[in-house]
């Protein structure tokens, strides 16, 4: 039901997809320009060295030797590349002499990536606020009005969220690199894709209530992060299953779109993937809190048992206990 409601909510608010697309394209152009400013000077300098030029000539000769009888056997040129003192070793030695410059370039690229993720997160927070307005009151709020109104909360959220998920993604990427290095290729690819899907689903399940809590209930970030009761803790498992199915669906849809439309459909499917995940965050939060919400103007979703009918009366008793404790305080 949550997946179906998320899809319906996505289609009802599909115009937000185009706003996401435009925003991400602009940010991609800006980030691309900054990446180029860091990378191009070093790449041009490295490409102009005799070591790299020699490597390029030997690589060309390897391919040309298959079709040009006048040239010597390919083995000679392969030896010139990979042999002791070969051109590949010379390029490696060159890079080792430029460790500091390369480190600074890599650091600059990482900073650009983090700033881009921060600015992207501001956009996601804004779209989440728009979804909340639509779900709670079927209200249409202009994008930039919501962006400015939520800029303070969104910035606090992004400053905490972005470093956490960046560290999480770096860990997953590192593990995948080790598997690709030490395992057979097919096994490494299978385990890497599985780890990426499971890791992303776990990350989403653990953080998916933060943004809705801040926009729907105006909570501070510390309150949004804190798990309030056992019911919310039990719902993490359900959220993980939902996100795991969604992550695999997103991978399949985007892969098929890239293959059969030569990448053209990715202009729609990539921002729609982000929008679907945002819709799911709010559907999960509204369901967990037992809130009614608009799916369409004619359709209102409600879940009075807070999404878990097997433990409905346990939740009622738990809420009564919480209320009594608050009254005593």
BELMOWO-V133125 format. One record per helix or strand of 3 or more residues. SS is the DSSP state (2 for helix, 1 for strand). FROM is the first residue (numbers start at 0). TO is the last residue. Records with the same first field share a line. If there is no record, write none. Layout:
BEGIN
SS->FROM-TO + FROM-TO
END
This chain:
BEGIN
2->1-11 + 14-46 + 49-63 + 73-81 + 86-96 + 98-136 + 142-148 + 150-181 + 184-215 + 220-224 + 229-259 + 265-287 + 308-327
END
